Amino acid sequence: MEQILKYLHLPEILRFNDGTAVTGADWSRRRCEILELLQENWVGKLPAEPVTIRESARVGYDSDWGMDGKAHTRVELVTIELEYETGVFSFPFKLQMPMGVENPPLLVTIGMSLEGIFSGLPPMDFASKGIAVATLSTNDITADAWGFEDGICKYLWPDGHADSDAGKLLIWGRCMGYVKDLLLARGCFDKTKVACAGCSRFGKTAMVAGAFDEGFTHVVSVCSGCGGASLLRGKIGETVERISNSYGYWFCEGFKNYSGNEDGMPVDAHFLAAAVAPRKLLICSAYEDFWCDPFHEQLTCIAASPAWTVQGKSGFVYPEPKDVAPGPRYAKINERFFEGDVCYCLREGGHGMPPEDWATLADFILQK
């Protein structure tokens, strides 16, 4: 697999823009460069930060959701307000708190709605894991569609959105961070286990959220593919051109400019992953998810690993195959690589986030 990476001619994460080598002591400065490159060539410029973040409404009830008829979860419907110089924007999110658990880990997820198939809500038995889950809806923030005139965009760019400004992945990702900040201010969560996660376009969003917000200690991408966890150079399935034609508003114009020319990009997915270092990263793939290209998602783990090891951390750890040439190997179906700070798992089946992905996510948060 490392030989494959050599043929891809990836831009180096351990080289400054001027070509000098990066040491462990230099990582913070290199990470700033990487974030700047991602803003220019991937997600767009960071939007303005709110002056104040506050809670404006909360309704709660005890729930036996998915359990044995006894209330094990405290469910809250919360409205968060973001105050900008241009006005106040608010959106709701749903919080599920495990009852009887002191200082639980916090997981922030995102979907298309607070309920339904694209909700980002965990399966019913997830309540037994003892992890608090806050779920946002993208469409409550800004529509998952072309245009930057609705929702929060009116407050961020009252005079109009420029091609270099943040695409919607970064807008949604920052809002995941604002929800995290609001909840952590309560002082009732384990600040050493604060995760963000999502699947598909929301997996891309979670990776962007974690890359730009060091308050997330654990970052989880599930089947995020092109524009997320999958290396773009040599990738099968969805390409920069295809995703830009259909969902170009997720990115900035700099990303779309490399349609048909992934090899010319000054960044690739391992830059997005490396921005998480030295925190914990989990990339989950599905064997039959060819559109995302699970093998290129695992290659990202290997390519990004030096961002951890240069800091003395354990990057991506994988066993060598037996009785063949030495070197890393692709994961087998239903295999997890959980030894390092960069983790990977490959399940059977196709695109989506079934219960087994949620189980892997929970183990990652609780064990790492």
Backbone torsions as a table, in degrees:
resi	resn	phi	psi	omega
1	MET	NA	-35.8	177.5
2	GLU	-65.9	-30.6	175.0
3	GLN	-65.0	-38.5	177.0
4	ILE	-59.7	-44.0	-179.5
5	LEU	-61.3	-35.7	178.3
6	LYS	-62.5	-38.8	-179.3
7	TYR	-72.7	-20.0	179.4
8	LEU	-79.5	-16.8	178.0
9	HIS	52.8	54.3	-178.8
10	LEU	-70.8	146.3	170.9
11	PRO	-62.8	145.3	-172.5
12	GLU	-86.8	131.7	178.3
13	ILE	-81.4	-20.6	-179.6
14	LEU	-101.3	31.7	170.6
15	ARG	-128.7	128.0	173.5
16	PHE	-65.4	165.9	-179.8
17	ASN	-58.3	-26.1	179.2
18	ASP	-87.6	2.6	175.7
19	GLY	95.1	-8.4	179.5
20	THR	-75.8	154.0	-175.5
21	ALA	-75.3	149.5	179.3
22	VAL	-99.7	130.7	173.3
23	THR	-104.9	173.3	178.9
24	GLY	-58.9	-38.3	-179.9
25	ALA	-68.6	-20.0	-177.7
26	ASP	-90.7	-5.2	-165.9
27	TRP	-59.7	-40.8	-177.7
28	SER	-58.0	-41.5	178.7
29	ARG	-68.1	-40.0	178.0
30	ARG	-66.2	-38.3	178.5
31	ARG	-60.7	-38.5	177.1
32	CYS	-61.5	-41.4	176.3
33	GLU	-62.0	-43.5	-179.4
34	ILE	-62.0	-42.8	179.0
35	LEU	-64.3	-36.8	176.7
36	GLU	-65.8	-41.6	178.4
37	LEU	-64.8	-39.0	178.3
38	LEU	-66.3	-38.0	177.8
39	GLN	-65.6	-36.9	-177.9
40	GLU	-77.6	-33.5	-169.6
41	ASN	-120.8	5.6	-173.9
42	TRP	-141.6	-68.8	-168.5
43	VAL	-105.7	-13.4	-177.6
44	GLY	94.3	171.2	-176.5
45	LYS	-70.3	139.7	177.0
46	LEU	-55.3	132.8	177.1
47	PRO	-74.0	167.6	178.2
48	ALA	-60.8	143.7	177.0
49	GLU	-83.5	146.1	176.9
50	PRO	-66.8	149.7	177.1
51	VAL	-70.5	-38.8	-178.7
52	THR	-140.6	142.7	172.7
53	ILE	-120.1	126.0	-177.9
54	ARG	-148.5	164.7	176.6
55	GLU	-97.8	131.8	-178.5
56	SER	-109.9	-17.7	-179.5
57	ALA	-159.5	149.2	177.3
58	ARG	-153.6	129.2	174.8
59	VAL	-126.6	128.9	-176.9
60	GLY	-132.8	158.1	176.2
61	TYR	-156.6	154.9	176.5
62	ASP	-86.3	138.9	-172.7
63	SER	-129.8	145.3	171.2
64	ASP	-99.7	25.2	-176.1
65	TRP	-47.8	113.2	174.0
66	GLY	72.5	10.4	-174.9
67	MET	-112.8	-148.0	-170.5
68	ASP	-105.9	26.3	-178.6
69	GLY	94.6	-6.2	176.9
70	LYS	-103.8	146.1	-179.4
71	ALA	-73.4	118.3	178.3
72	HIS	-118.8	-7.4	-173.9
73	THR	-132.9	135.8	171.7
74	ARG	-98.1	118.0	-178.5
75	VAL	-103.3	129.3	177.9
76	GLU	-125.8	136.3	170.1
77	LEU	-104.0	112.2	-170.2
78	VAL	-116.3	142.2	172.4
79	THR	-110.4	126.0	178.5
80	ILE	-104.7	137.4	178.3
81	GLU	-112.2	131.4	174.9
82	LEU	-112.0	115.1	-179.2
83	GLU	-95.5	120.4	175.5
84	TYR	-112.1	167.9	175.5
85	GLU	-64.2	-21.3	-179.3
86	THR	-91.5	-4.0	-179.3
87	GLY	142.4	-173.1	-176.7
88	VAL	-114.7	126.5	176.6
89	PHE	-114.4	138.5	-179.7
90	SER	-132.0	152.5	173.9
91	PHE	-152.1	155.7	-178.4
92	PRO	-92.2	159.3	166.6
93	PHE	-147.3	163.3	-177.5
94	LYS	-112.4	130.0	179.3
95	LEU	-116.6	128.7	175.6
96	GLN	-115.1	110.9	-176.4
97	MET	-103.5	126.5	175.8
98	PRO	-69.6	128.0	-179.4
99	MET	-79.1	142.8	178.6
100	GLY	80.3	7.6	178.8
101	VAL	-111.0	119.4	-179.6
102	GLU	-84.7	129.7	179.7
103	ASN	48.7	63.6	-179.5
104	PRO	-72.4	157.9	168.1
105	PRO	-59.5	156.0	179.5
106	LEU	-119.1	129.2	176.5
107	LEU	-118.4	125.7	176.1
108	VAL	-107.7	121.8	178.9
109	THR	-120.9	168.3	-177.9
110	ILE	-144.7	144.9	178.8
111	GLY	-150.8	-163.7	-178.9
112	MET	-87.5	-19.7	-179.2
113	SER	-154.6	165.9	178.1
114	LEU	-78.2	-14.5	177.5
115	GLU	-135.1	167.9	173.4
116	GLY	92.6	-175.9	-170.3
117	ILE	-67.4	-26.5	179.8
118	PHE	-108.9	36.5	-172.2
119	SER	-86.9	-22.5	-173.0
120	GLY	78.6	8.3	178.3
121	LEU	-81.7	143.0	179.0
122	PRO	-73.7	166.4	175.3
123	PRO	-66.5	165.3	-171.8
124	MET	-58.4	-40.4	-175.3
125	ASP	-75.9	-2.2	178.7
126	PHE	-64.4	-24.0	-179.5
127	ALA	-59.0	-26.1	-178.3
128	SER	-77.0	-8.0	-177.6
129	LYS	-77.3	-16.4	-179.4
130	GLY	77.5	23.9	-179.5
131	ILE	-111.8	129.2	174.7
132	ALA	-75.9	139.5	-177.1
133	VAL	-126.6	121.9	173.7
134	ALA	-108.4	127.0	-175.5
135	THR	-119.7	127.6	177.5
136	LEU	-107.2	161.7	171.3
137	SER	-116.1	128.5	179.9
138	THR	-59.0	-41.5	-173.7
139	ASN	-70.4	-15.3	172.5
140	ASP	-78.2	-13.9	-178.3
141	ILE	-100.5	-57.8	171.2
142	THR	-159.1	142.5	-172.3
143	ALA	-59.3	142.4	174.2
144	ASP	-78.3	71.3	-174.3
145	ALA	-162.4	167.6	177.7
146	TRP	-64.0	146.7	176.5
147	GLY	108.0	146.2	-179.0
148	PHE	-130.2	46.9	-178.2
149	GLU	-112.6	-7.9	-173.4
150	ASP	-106.9	172.6	171.3
151	GLY	51.9	-134.3	-176.1
152	ILE	-66.3	-23.5	-176.6
153	CYS	-60.8	-32.4	-179.9
154	LYS	-62.8	-28.4	-179.0
155	TYR	-90.3	-29.9	-179.6
156	LEU	-77.8	-37.9	-176.1
157	TRP	-134.8	70.0	-178.5
158	PRO	-62.3	-23.4	-179.8
159	ASP	-98.8	7.0	177.7
160	GLY	113.8	147.5	-177.6
161	HIS	-90.8	129.1	178.7
162	ALA	-91.6	159.7	-179.1
163	ASP	-60.2	-28.0	-178.0
164	SER	-87.4	-7.7	-179.4
165	ASP	-72.9	169.0	-176.5
166	ALA	-56.0	133.9	167.9
167	GLY	-79.0	178.6	-171.5
168	LYS	-72.3	-23.8	175.3
169	LEU	-59.8	-44.5	-178.7
170	LEU	-71.4	-36.9	177.2
171	ILE	-61.2	-51.4	179.1
172	TRP	-62.6	-41.1	-179.0
173	GLY	-62.6	-40.7	177.7
174	ARG	-65.2	-35.5	178.2
175	CYS	-67.6	-32.0	171.4
176	MET	-59.4	-40.4	178.4
177	GLY	-66.2	-37.5	179.5
178	TYR	-66.0	-40.0	176.2
179	VAL	-62.8	-43.2	176.8
180	LYS	-57.9	-46.6	-178.2
181	ASP	-63.4	-42.3	179.6
182	LEU	-60.7	-44.7	-176.7
183	LEU	-72.2	-40.0	-180.0
184	LEU	-63.8	-26.9	178.4
185	ALA	-64.7	-17.7	176.3
186	ARG	-69.1	-24.5	178.6
187	GLY	76.0	23.2	-175.6
188	CYS	-123.2	20.5	179.0
189	PHE	-124.5	159.1	176.4
190	ASP	-79.2	105.5	-175.3
191	LYS	-71.4	-8.8	176.3
192	THR	-86.9	-7.3	179.6
193	LYS	-136.4	79.8	-179.5
194	VAL	-122.9	109.7	-169.6
195	ALA	-114.6	154.3	168.1
196	CYS	-125.7	144.2	-175.5
197	ALA	-154.4	156.7	175.9
198	GLY	-172.4	170.0	-178.5
199	CYS	-124.3	141.8	176.5
200	SER	63.0	-124.3	178.5
201	ARG	-61.3	-28.3	178.8
202	PHE	-80.8	-23.1	169.7
203	GLY	-67.7	-39.3	173.4
204	LYS	-60.4	-45.1	-179.5
205	THR	-60.0	-43.9	-179.6
206	ALA	-63.8	-40.0	177.8
207	MET	-63.8	-40.8	178.2
208	VAL	-65.8	-43.0	178.5
209	ALA	-57.7	-47.2	-178.4
210	GLY	-70.3	-33.5	179.8
211	ALA	-64.4	-38.8	-174.0
212	PHE	-97.3	-5.2	-175.4
213	ASP	-131.6	105.4	-178.4
214	GLU	-73.5	-5.1	175.3
215	GLY	-70.4	-18.6	174.0
216	PHE	-85.1	117.1	-178.8
217	THR	-84.9	-24.0	-178.3
218	HIS	-131.6	127.6	-177.1
219	VAL	-121.7	129.7	-174.3
220	VAL	-127.5	125.1	174.6
221	SER	-115.4	128.4	177.1
222	VAL	-119.6	118.3	176.0
223	CYS	48.3	49.7	-175.8
224	SER	-90.5	-22.3	169.0
225	GLY	54.3	-137.2	-174.7
226	CYS	-63.0	127.5	-177.1
227	GLY	84.0	-1.6	178.1
228	GLY	-125.4	-111.5	-171.7
229	ALA	-87.7	-12.2	-173.2
230	SER	-92.1	130.3	173.0
231	LEU	-56.4	138.6	-176.8
232	LEU	-86.1	-33.1	179.6
233	ARG	-68.8	122.4	178.7
234	GLY	77.2	5.1	-176.2
235	LYS	-69.3	144.9	170.0
236	ILE	-96.1	167.9	178.3
237	GLY	80.0	-131.5	-176.0
238	GLU	-69.4	136.5	-179.3
239	THR	-117.8	173.9	177.1
240	VAL	-60.3	-40.9	-180.0
241	GLU	-63.9	-46.1	-178.0
242	ARG	-64.9	-44.8	-177.5
243	ILE	-71.3	-32.1	179.5
244	SER	-69.3	-35.9	178.8
245	ASN	-67.9	-34.2	-176.5
246	SER	-95.2	-38.8	-172.5
247	TYR	-135.7	40.4	-177.5
248	GLY	-60.3	-22.5	-179.4
249	TYR	-70.3	-11.2	174.7
250	TRP	-70.9	-23.2	-171.2
251	PHE	-120.6	-178.1	172.7
252	CYS	-96.8	173.2	-178.3
253	GLU	-64.5	-30.0	178.6
254	GLY	-59.1	-35.1	177.4
255	PHE	-68.8	-46.8	-177.2
256	LYS	-65.0	-24.9	180.0
257	ASN	-64.2	-16.4	-179.5
258	TYR	-99.3	19.6	173.9
259	SER	-58.9	123.7	-177.6
260	GLY	76.5	4.0	-177.6
261	ASN	-141.0	48.6	179.7
262	GLU	-57.7	-33.8	-178.7
263	ASP	-64.2	-20.1	-179.4
264	GLY	-89.3	-3.6	-177.7
265	MET	-69.7	138.4	176.1
266	PRO	-78.2	-3.6	177.7
267	VAL	-135.0	170.6	169.8
268	ASP	-153.5	-174.6	-173.4
269	ALA	-61.2	-27.0	179.5
270	HIS	-67.9	-21.0	173.1
271	PHE	-69.6	-43.8	178.4
272	LEU	-61.9	-43.0	178.5
273	ALA	-66.9	-42.3	-176.6
274	ALA	-63.5	-28.6	179.7
275	ALA	-64.1	-15.8	177.3
276	VAL	-78.5	-26.6	-176.2
277	ALA	-58.0	141.9	6.5
278	PRO	-95.5	20.7	179.6
279	ARG	-74.4	-176.8	-174.6
280	LYS	-91.5	137.2	-179.8
281	LEU	-131.1	134.0	174.7
282	LEU	-125.9	126.4	173.9
283	ILE	-115.0	121.6	-180.0
284	CYS	-108.8	133.5	-178.8
285	SER	-126.7	164.0	175.2
286	ALA	-122.5	134.5	-170.6
287	TYR	-58.8	-37.1	-176.4
288	GLU	-97.9	12.7	-179.2
289	ASP	-89.1	70.2	-174.1
290	PHE	-67.9	-28.1	179.0
291	TRP	-61.0	-38.8	177.4
292	CYS	-81.7	-30.0	-176.9
293	ASP	68.8	81.9	-177.9
294	PRO	-59.8	-31.0	-178.3
295	PHE	-69.1	-35.5	176.4
296	HIS	-75.2	-21.7	172.8
297	GLU	-69.9	-39.6	176.1
298	GLN	-68.5	-37.0	176.5
299	LEU	-59.2	-33.4	177.0
300	THR	-61.4	-39.8	178.3
301	CYS	-58.4	-42.6	-179.3
302	ILE	-69.8	-44.4	-177.0
303	ALA	-67.3	-32.1	-178.6
304	ALA	-85.3	-18.0	-172.8
305	SER	-52.9	-38.4	-180.0
306	PRO	-57.3	-23.5	177.4
307	ALA	-64.5	-27.1	176.2
308	TRP	-86.3	-49.1	-174.1
309	THR	-64.9	-31.7	178.7
310	VAL	-65.9	-20.3	178.1
311	GLN	-98.0	9.9	179.3
312	GLY	80.2	12.7	178.3
313	LYS	-96.0	165.8	176.5
314	SER	-88.3	116.1	-178.5
315	GLY	-82.3	-126.4	180.0
316	PHE	-89.6	118.4	-177.7
317	VAL	-111.5	125.5	-176.8
318	TYR	-142.7	146.9	-179.2
319	PRO	-76.3	150.7	174.8
320	GLU	-84.0	147.7	177.6
321	PRO	-66.9	151.6	-178.2
322	LYS	-93.2	143.4	172.4
323	ASP	64.0	20.1	174.9
324	VAL	-136.5	-175.2	179.9
325	ALA	-58.9	139.8	-178.0
326	PRO	-68.2	157.5	178.9
327	GLY	133.4	168.2	-178.5
328	PRO	-66.0	158.0	179.4
329	ARG	-131.9	161.7	174.1
330	TYR	-68.8	150.1	176.5
331	ALA	-66.4	149.5	171.2
332	LYS	-85.8	159.9	179.5
333	ILE	-58.6	134.0	-179.7
334	ASN	66.9	25.7	176.7
335	GLU	-103.4	142.4	175.9
336	ARG	-115.4	138.2	168.4
337	PHE	-108.8	100.8	-170.7
338	PHE	-119.2	9.9	-172.6
339	GLU	-76.8	-34.9	-174.4
340	GLY	-98.0	-171.9	176.1
341	ASP	-80.5	-17.5	171.2
342	VAL	-105.2	117.1	-174.2
343	CYS	-115.1	156.1	-178.6
344	TYR	-147.7	145.1	172.4
345	CYS	-143.0	150.1	179.5
346	LEU	-129.3	116.9	177.2
347	ARG	-106.3	167.8	175.0
348	GLU	-76.8	168.1	177.4
349	GLY	92.5	-166.6	-173.6
350	GLY	-116.8	-156.7	-172.7
351	HIS	-63.3	138.5	177.3
352	GLY	140.4	-172.1	-179.4
353	MET	-137.0	77.1	179.9
354	PRO	-73.8	174.4	-177.5
355	PRO	-54.4	-33.1	-179.2
356	GLU	-65.2	-29.5	175.3
357	ASP	-69.2	-38.5	177.2
358	TRP	-64.7	-37.5	177.5
359	ALA	-65.0	-41.7	177.4
360	THR	-63.6	-43.3	178.3
361	LEU	-58.6	-46.3	-178.9
362	ALA	-63.4	-43.8	178.7
363	ASP	-62.2	-38.8	178.4
364	PHE	-60.8	-48.3	-178.4
365	ILE	-64.8	-44.1	-174.1
366	LEU	-78.1	-30.5	-174.7
367	GLN	-95.1	-25.5	-173.8
368	LYS	-96.7	NA	NA
